[in-house]
Amino acid sequence: MVRARTRQRAMHEPRHEPRHEYLQVSSQLDVVTQVQHWFVTICHSVEGESAWVGSYSDRLSLALTEGFTNAVRHAHAHLPPETGIDIDIDLATDHVEIRIWDHGAPFNPELLPEPQPGELLESGYGWFLLRRLADKVTYYRSQDGRNCLSIVKYGACPT
């Protein structure tokens, strides 16, 4: 299951209104390629003052992939594969924000141990990697009972 929706600025809206994109996918790893393609297509379609996003598309695609696969593998590990994961993106002139929404049990990412140099782990690099790929990473439980991973990258600010 994949559902996408785009909201672009209408002619009467102010220029600072971010472009909003939305995708809902099932909780299955085999849709990760669709998620990546959707995201990269959006990044490369941005023009004008937000065109800087295209130069960060690989880095942000990796962050999105990491967040999505963590939601499938961890948050939705014991949920039916049809359980939806919502992804929304706000593209503004000075930043891009990716939000990944899941229905799993909440956790505190600050309790995750930082990998030590030279230490080889089978897993556990996700949160560490996300914080290196983005300028701001937050995780919270919303009032509707979903978890939200927010990944923000700041870019060129218009003059």
C-alpha positions as CSV (number, residue, x, y, z in Angstrom):
1,M,0.0,0.0,0.0
2,V,1.4,3.4,-1.1
3,R,-0.5,6.6,-1.0
4,A,1.1,10.0,-1.9
5,R,-0.2,13.5,-1.7
6,T,1.4,16.9,-2.6
7,R,0.5,20.3,-1.4
8,Q,2.2,23.1,-3.2
9,R,1.9,26.8,-2.7
10,A,-1.1,28.4,-4.5
11,M,-0.6,31.7,-6.3
12,H,-2.2,33.7,-3.5
13,E,-0.1,32.1,-0.7
14,P,3.0,33.8,0.7
15,R,6.4,32.7,-0.6
16,H,7.5,31.4,2.8
17,E,4.8,28.8,2.9
18,P,6.7,25.4,2.8
19,R,5.9,22.8,0.2
20,H,4.3,19.8,1.9
21,E,4.6,16.2,0.7
22,Y,3.0,13.1,2.2
23,L,3.4,9.4,1.7
24,Q,1.7,6.4,3.5
25,V,3.3,3.0,3.1
26,S,2.8,-0.4,4.7
27,S,5.2,-1.6,7.3
28,Q,7.3,-3.8,5.0
29,L,10.9,-3.4,4.1
30,D,10.3,-4.2,0.5
31,V,8.7,-0.7,0.0
32,V,11.9,1.1,1.0
33,T,12.8,1.5,-2.7
34,Q,9.5,3.2,-3.4
35,V,10.1,5.5,-0.4
36,Q,13.6,6.4,-1.6
37,H,12.4,7.0,-5.2
38,W,9.5,9.2,-3.9
39,F,11.9,11.3,-1.8
40,V,14.6,11.7,-4.4
41,T,12.0,12.7,-7.0
42,I,10.8,15.4,-4.7
43,C,14.3,16.7,-3.9
44,H,15.1,17.0,-7.6
45,S,11.9,18.7,-8.5
46,V,12.5,21.6,-6.1
47,E,13.3,24.8,-7.9
48,G,14.2,28.4,-7.0
49,E,15.1,29.3,-3.4
50,S,14.7,25.7,-2.2
51,A,16.9,24.2,-5.0
52,W,19.7,23.6,-2.4
53,V,17.8,20.6,-1.2
54,G,18.9,18.6,-4.3
55,S,22.5,18.7,-3.2
56,Y,21.6,17.0,0.1
57,S,19.3,14.4,-1.4
58,D,21.7,11.5,-1.0
59,R,22.4,12.3,2.7
60,L,18.7,12.9,3.4
61,S,17.6,9.8,1.6
62,L,20.0,7.8,3.7
63,A,18.5,9.4,6.9
64,L,15.0,8.7,5.7
65,T,15.9,5.1,4.8
66,E,17.4,4.6,8.3
67,G,14.4,6.1,10.0
68,F,11.9,4.1,7.9
69,T,13.7,0.7,8.3
70,N,14.0,1.3,12.1
71,A,10.2,1.9,12.3
72,V,9.6,-1.3,10.4
73,R,12.2,-3.5,12.2
74,H,11.7,-2.1,15.7
75,A,8.6,-0.1,16.3
76,H,6.3,-2.3,14.1
77,A,8.2,-5.6,14.7
78,H,5.1,-7.1,16.4
79,L,2.4,-5.3,14.4
80,P,0.7,-6.6,11.2
81,P,2.6,-5.7,8.0
82,E,-0.4,-3.6,6.8
83,T,0.1,-1.2,9.7
84,G,0.8,2.2,8.0
85,I,3.9,4.3,8.4
86,D,3.2,7.9,7.5
87,I,6.0,10.1,6.1
88,D,5.6,13.8,5.5
89,I,8.1,16.3,4.3
90,D,8.1,20.1,4.6
91,L,10.4,21.9,2.1
92,A,11.1,25.5,2.9
93,T,13.6,28.0,1.6
94,D,15.9,27.5,4.6
95,H,15.2,23.9,5.7
96,V,13.7,20.5,5.0
97,E,12.0,18.5,7.6
98,I,11.2,14.8,7.2
99,R,8.8,13.3,9.7
100,I,8.3,9.5,10.0
101,W,5.2,8.5,12.0
102,D,4.8,4.9,13.5
103,H,2.4,3.1,15.8
104,G,4.9,1.2,17.9
105,A,5.8,1.5,21.6
106,P,7.7,4.6,22.5
107,F,11.3,4.5,23.5
108,N,13.9,7.0,24.7
109,P,16.7,7.3,22.1
110,E,18.9,9.2,24.6
111,L,19.3,5.9,26.5
112,L,21.0,4.3,23.5
113,P,24.7,3.8,23.9
114,E,27.0,5.7,21.6
115,P,29.1,3.3,19.5
116,Q,32.8,3.5,20.6
117,P,35.6,4.0,18.0
118,G,36.9,0.7,16.8
119,E,33.9,-1.2,18.3
120,L,32.1,-3.4,15.8
121,L,28.5,-3.9,16.6
122,E,25.9,-6.0,14.7
123,S,23.4,-3.1,15.0
124,G,22.9,0.0,17.0
125,Y,24.3,2.7,14.7
126,G,21.0,4.1,13.5
127,W,20.5,7.0,16.0
128,F,24.2,7.8,15.9
129,L,24.1,7.9,12.0
130,L,20.9,10.0,11.9
131,R,22.5,12.7,14.1
132,R,25.5,12.8,11.8
133,L,23.4,13.1,8.6
134,A,21.0,15.9,9.8
135,D,21.3,19.1,11.7
136,K,18.5,18.3,14.1
137,V,16.9,14.9,15.0
138,T,14.1,14.6,17.5
139,Y,11.8,11.8,18.6
140,Y,8.6,12.2,20.4
141,R,5.2,10.6,21.2
142,S,2.3,12.6,19.9
143,Q,-1.1,13.0,21.6
144,D,-2.7,10.6,19.1
145,G,-0.4,7.8,20.3
146,R,2.0,7.7,17.4
147,N,5.7,8.2,17.5
148,C,7.4,10.8,15.3
149,L,11.0,10.9,14.2
150,S,11.8,14.4,12.9
151,I,14.9,14.9,10.8
152,V,15.8,18.5,9.9
153,K,18.5,19.8,7.5
154,Y,19.1,23.5,7.3
155,G,20.2,25.0,4.0
156,A,20.6,28.3,2.2
157,C,18.5,31.1,3.6
158,P,17.2,33.6,1.0
159,T,18.8,37.1,1.2
